[in-house]
Every structure is written in structure tokens, then in C-alpha cells.
Amino acid sequence: MKSLIKLGPAGVPLSSEKRDTASGIRKVAELELQALEVEFVRGVNMSLQTAKEVGRAAKENNIELSIHAPYYINLASEKKSIIAESKKRILDSLERGAEMGARIVVVHAGYYGKNRAEAIRMIADACAEIAEKINRNGWNIVLGIETSGKQGQFGPLEEILDICAKIKNCAPVIDFAHLFARQAGNIDYAKILEQVKQYRHLHCHFSGINYSVVGIGKGNERNHEPIGRPPFKPLAEELLKRKTDITIICESPLLEQDSLKMKKILESLGYEFSK
């Protein structure tokens, strides 16, 4: 049994003449990529009807969809109003994801603030509440908690795995660039994949990244860059060795160009993408 690997951009490809999501999906298929992450990062501005149409386009073109929820989320805020607004943004994203047949909604869960342990507890409680609503509404979708690239932001893989182990409908989302930045330029792909080996399918992000060092083995991300640092080829080799099922969303500024670069690297290692 071989790996099942899907690649695609975070958002509508740069080369798509029309900037709507359905057109972006068709462009992804034309490029012979397999996935697209719908970007709600500035807000959930898609109607349920449009979500259905997006899902139809994805099904017709055999493209796997995911969603990135808005950036303006903090499930560990000191203000109850911010937590309530954050939950609403996540649930609105999940509802549209369910309508379009998306696999997962990716979320940056929050910030530690003054009390790290309390923040983790608050995030876990909020995720459990959201997961229960997924179940109650019969939505066939997963809440994805993404690893983060800053020390003050919730998101080391170990803390995410602790929450996901206890909550159904909740899964880790590995952003390899974020972990590389958070660890000040260090990354062990084998260790990471070993930590998540119980998951049948992984949803991940990849790009290059710029970061600042803030301590021994500690860094903060600055911005995403074209792929190069961290290197992709060692990850590709590890994925093929382990026969990992994975979707990799490219968050590089070059989007589909770097998605195709990753595809070329995998093919050079002998991987054959399904036609």
C-alpha cells in the first residue's frame, strides 16, 4: 500500500483569471493538483448557497476541500465577548464546510495570556463544546487545531495532541513551517510523523518561513516565504518511507507554483499521483 498524497494551494491560485472559489477549484484541477483550502481568514463572507456551489465544483473536479477559519480567534481571551465571537466564526466556518463537503476547518485556537495552564484549559473546553455541536448538527467535518509559529500563541504539537486525544471530531493540523520557526530553525520530520501516526489522514501546511530567534531553541515566525527553509525533500522522503496519507496545503506566497514544485520533488522520488 502506497502513500495517498494530495497537494494544493491556500486559496484561489494566482494564475486563475477569475478570483472566485469555484474558478479556483477548476484551475487547481487544470494544474493537476488535488486540493484547495478555502480562505476565510479575513472573515466568513460566503453564503451557504455559494458553499453548496463550491462543493459541487469540487466534486465535479475531484478536488479535496478544506477551510481556514478567520485569524481573529482567541478561545482563551479574558473577554467573554471575544470567546463568543471566536466560537461563532468557527461554527460559521464549519457550517459552510459541511455544505461544501470540506474535510476539515483549520483554526488557530488562541493565546496563552498571563496563565498558560488556564488558557489551555479554556481552549480545550471550547473545542469540546464546538465538537459537540458538530456532532449534534450531523456535520461530516472535523475541527483542526493548527500548530503555531509564535511562543505566545497556543500551538506546540504536544499540547494540541493532548486536546485531540480527548475530543472526537478534533484533529491536529501540522504547519511544518510554524514548527520550524517556533523551534528557531530546527525540525525533526520523523519525530513529528511518529507523534501523529495514529491518525489515518493528516492535514498539513507547508511553506518557507522567516523567523526571529527569541531564546535557545525558541523562535517567532515573521512571515511565510517561498519553499526552501525548511527543506521539503526530507519531509517527502519521510512520507514515502512511512506510506503516509496526507494533504499538504501550500501557504507560500507562490501558492500553486510551490505546490507544483513539491509535486515535482515527490515524483522525482518515485511517487505517482493519481490521474
N, C-alpha and C positions, 0 to 999 in steps of 0.2 A: 504494500500500500504506500503510495507516494503522498507528499505534502499537497494540500489544496491551498494555493496562494492566490489572493486577489489583490490587485493594485489599483489605485485611482487617486484623484485629486480632492483636496478640501475645497469644495466649491466648484462653480462653473469653470471649465477650462479657459485659459487665457485666449486660446485660438478659436473659441466659439464666437461666431459673429453675433448671434442673439444671446443675450445675457440672462434669459430666464432658465430655471432649473431643468425643465423638460428638454430644452435645446441643449443644455449642458450634458444631459444624460445621453442624448443621441451622439454628441461629439465624443464622449468617452467611449461609446461602443465603436464609433468610426476609427478611433485611435487603437482599438483592440486592447483596451484596458477593461477592468471588470467591476469597478466600484466607484462610488461618488459619495462624499459626505456633504450633506446639505447644511449650509452655514446659517444658523440663527444667531450668530454671535453678537450682533447689534440689536437683536430683538426678534420676537416671534411675529413676523408680519405676513405669514402665509395663511390663507383661509383653508378650512377643511376641504372645500371643494377643489381648490388648487392642489392640495396634498393628494387627493384621490387621483387627479390627472397626472401628477408626478409619479405616483405609484404605477399607474397604467403604462407610462412611458418606460419606466424601469423594467417592468415585466416584459414588455414587448422587445426590449433590447438586451434582456438578460443581464442587467446591471444591479449589483447589490447596493442598497442604500443604507446610510446611517445619518445621524443628525448630530451637530454640535450645538448644544444649548447656549443661551446667552452668557457672555462673560460676567454680566452683572448679577452674580450669585454668591451669597455667603450664608450658608446654613448654620454658621456659628457666630452670627452677629450679636452684639449686645442689644441691638434694637429688634424687638419682636416684629415690627413692620417690615424690616428688611428680610427677615427669615420668611415671613408670609409671602412677600413678593417673589422671593427666590423660589419657593415651592411652586408658586403659580407659574413662573417661567418654565420650570422643569416639567410640570404637568401639561402645560400647553404644548411644549415640545414633544412630549410622549404621545399626546393625543394625535398630533399631526403625524408623528412617526408611525403610529398604529394604522392610521388611514392610508399612508403611502407604502406600508409593508416594510418599513425600515427594520433592520436587525437590532439596533441599539441607539440610545441617546447618550451622548458623551457630555459629562459635567465636570467642571472644576468646582469642588464642593465648598470650599471656604478657606478661612484664615484662622490661625491659632489665637491671635489676640494676646491677652495677658495670661491666659491659663490654658496651656496646651491640652492637658487631660480633659478639661471641661469642654473644650472645643471639639475634641474627638468624640466625646460622648454625645454632644449636641448633633454633630454631623451623622453619627450612627443612628440616633433616634429619628432624625428627619428622613434619612434614607429608608429606614424600616417603614415609616409612615407612607412614603411615596411608593415603595414596593407593594405595600398592601393595597393601595389604590390601583396600581397596575393590575393586580390580581382581581380586585373587585370589579373593575371595568372590563375584564376579559381581554385586555390588550396583549397581543403577542409580540412583546418587545421587552428589552432589558435596559435597566438603568446602569450606565457605565461610568465608573468613577476614575478619572484620569490622573495619572502621576503628574506632579507639577515641578516647575523648574526653579522655585524660589524657596528659601529657607523658612520664610514666614507663612508660607501657603501650605495648607494640608495637602499631602500627596506623596510621601515616600511609599514605595510599593508595599512594604511590610504592613503599614497602617491600613492601607486600602484592602489588602488581603484579609486582615482581621475582620473588617466590616463585612466584606463579601462572603466570608465563610459562614456568617450567621444569618444572612438575609437572602432569601430566594428572590429572583428577578434582579439581582445586583451582580455586576461583574467588573473586574479591573480593566482599565484601558491603559496600555503601556505607551507612553510617549518616550521613545528612546532618547531623543534629543534633550528632553526635560531632565531625565535621569543623568545624562552626561553632564549637563550644566550644573545640576544640583550637587553632583559629586566632583565638581571642579575639574572636569575633563577626564574622568575615569568611568569606564563602563565594562561590565562583565556579562556579555550576552548569554553565555552558557548558564551562569548563575541565575539570571533573570528568568530564562526559559524553564529552568528546573523548578523555580518557585511557583510557576503557573502551569505546571504540566498536567494538573487535574482538570483544567478547562479544555473542553473538546475543540473550541474555536476561540482564537484570540483576536481582539480588535485592537489595532495599534496605530500610532502615528510615527512618522519618520521625517526628518529634515536635517539640515545642518543647523548649528546654533552658535550664537555669540554669547559669552557669559563673563561675569566678573568673579574673581576669587574673593571670598569673604572670611576665609579661615582654612585651616588644614583640612583638605578633603571636602571643603564646602564652597559652593558657588551659587550665584543667582543668574538666571537667564536674562539676557538683554533683548535679543531679537532672533527670529528664525532666519536662516541663511540657506542658499543652495546646498545640496548634499555634498559632503566631503568630510566634515568633522561633526559628529563621529562618523567613521567609515561604515559604508553599507555592506561591503563584500563579506567581512567576517560574520555579520548577522545572517546574511544569505546562506553562508556555508553551514552555520549552526542550525538554521531552519531546515535545510535539506537533510542534514545528518539525523535530525530528530523526527523528520516527517511531520512537521507541524502544520496544522490547519490555521491559516491566519489571513486577516485582511489588513493591509498596510495602506493607510491614507497619507498621502504626501502633503505636508504643510510647508514645504519650501516655497519661496516666492515664485519659483519657476513651475510650480504645480505639475501639469502634465508632462513637461519636458523631463523633470526629475523622476516622475513616475515611470516614464519610458526608459530612463537611464537605469533605474532599479530593475526593470523588466529585462533589460539587456544583460545586466550582471547575472541575474538568475539563469537566463538562457545560456550564458557562457559557462555556467556551472552544470549544465545538462538538464535544467528544468524545462519541461514543455507545458506551456499554458494551453488550456482547452480552447478550441476554436468556437 
